[in-house]
Amino acid sequence: MSQDEIHCTIPGCQRDVTAQEGLPETICEHHLSLPRAHLRARLATTARRLAAIESYWSDDATFDVLVANDRYVQLSHVTCVAQESFEAAWGRFKLAILSAEAGNAGAAKAGPPLRAAG
């Protein structure tokens, strides 16, 4: 495997992954599509919110205004809350992927459904 190749971090998956931004792990498109729409939307919303809040820390002018107005502690708190919210959304998202994979693996091992005698 070359250093340019990145694989999905879901156990057992060897699919190649394109560069992703904003996610703590590299996940293939197949696995990204498994969680329900509301979980994908929640993850996207919390990621956008966290990125917007983190931008205050990197913009010197905005940061200086916040410090001058005694808002540093408030910004620190809001950043922590946004980070925790993102981590919770990520945890639910990844759990949905792992649950779907476990369900798929269980269904494959079980074979076809049994028919009722009749």
Contacts in CASP RR format, 6 or more apart in sequence:
PFRMAT RR
TARGET T0000
AUTHOR 0000-0000-0000
METHOD contacts of the structure
MODEL  1
MSQDEIHCTIPGCQRDVTAQEGLPETICEHHLSLPRAHLRARLATTARRL
AAIESYWSDDATFDVLVANDRYVQLSHVTCVAQESFEAAWGRFKLAILSA
EAGNAGAAKAGPPLRAAG
1 7 0 8 1.000
5 16 0 8 1.000
6 16 0 8 1.000
6 17 0 8 1.000
6 18 0 8 1.000
6 19 0 8 1.000
6 26 0 8 1.000
7 13 0 8 1.000
7 14 0 8 1.000
7 15 0 8 1.000
7 16 0 8 1.000
7 17 0 8 1.000
7 26 0 8 1.000
7 28 0 8 1.000
8 14 0 8 1.000
8 15 0 8 1.000
8 16 0 8 1.000
8 17 0 8 1.000
8 26 0 8 1.000
8 27 0 8 1.000
8 28 0 8 1.000
8 30 0 8 1.000
8 31 0 8 1.000
9 25 0 8 1.000
9 26 0 8 1.000
9 27 0 8 1.000
10 27 0 8 1.000
10 28 0 8 1.000
10 31 0 8 1.000
10 97 0 8 1.000
10 98 0 8 1.000
10 101 0 8 1.000
11 101 0 8 1.000
13 28 0 8 1.000
13 30 0 8 1.000
13 31 0 8 1.000
15 28 0 8 1.000
15 29 0 8 1.000
15 30 0 8 1.000
15 31 0 8 1.000
16 28 0 8 1.000
17 26 0 8 1.000
17 27 0 8 1.000
17 28 0 8 1.000
20 26 0 8 1.000
20 27 0 8 1.000
22 47 0 8 1.000
22 51 0 8 1.000
23 47 0 8 1.000
23 90 0 8 1.000
24 90 0 8 1.000
25 94 0 8 1.000
27 97 0 8 1.000
31 97 0 8 1.000
31 101 0 8 1.000
32 40 0 8 1.000
32 97 0 8 1.000
34 96 0 8 1.000
34 97 0 8 1.000
34 100 0 8 1.000
34 101 0 8 1.000
35 43 0 8 1.000
35 93 0 8 1.000
35 96 0 8 1.000
35 97 0 8 1.000
35 100 0 8 1.000
36 96 0 8 1.000
39 89 0 8 1.000
39 92 0 8 1.000
39 93 0 8 1.000
39 96 0 8 1.000
40 93 0 8 1.000
42 89 0 8 1.000
42 92 0 8 1.000
42 93 0 8 1.000
43 86 0 8 1.000
43 89 0 8 1.000
43 90 0 8 1.000
43 93 0 8 1.000
45 89 0 8 1.000
46 82 0 8 1.000
46 85 0 8 1.000
46 86 0 8 1.000
46 88 0 8 1.000
46 89 0 8 1.000
47 86 0 8 1.000
47 89 0 8 1.000
49 82 0 8 1.000
49 85 0 8 1.000
49 86 0 8 1.000
50 82 0 8 1.000
50 83 0 8 1.000
50 85 0 8 1.000
50 86 0 8 1.000
53 75 0 8 1.000
53 78 0 8 1.000
53 79 0 8 1.000
53 82 0 8 1.000
54 79 0 8 1.000
55 62 0 8 1.000
56 62 0 8 1.000
56 63 0 8 1.000
56 66 0 8 1.000
56 75 0 8 1.000
57 63 0 8 1.000
57 75 0 8 1.000
57 79 0 8 1.000
66 72 0 8 1.000
66 75 0 8 1.000
END
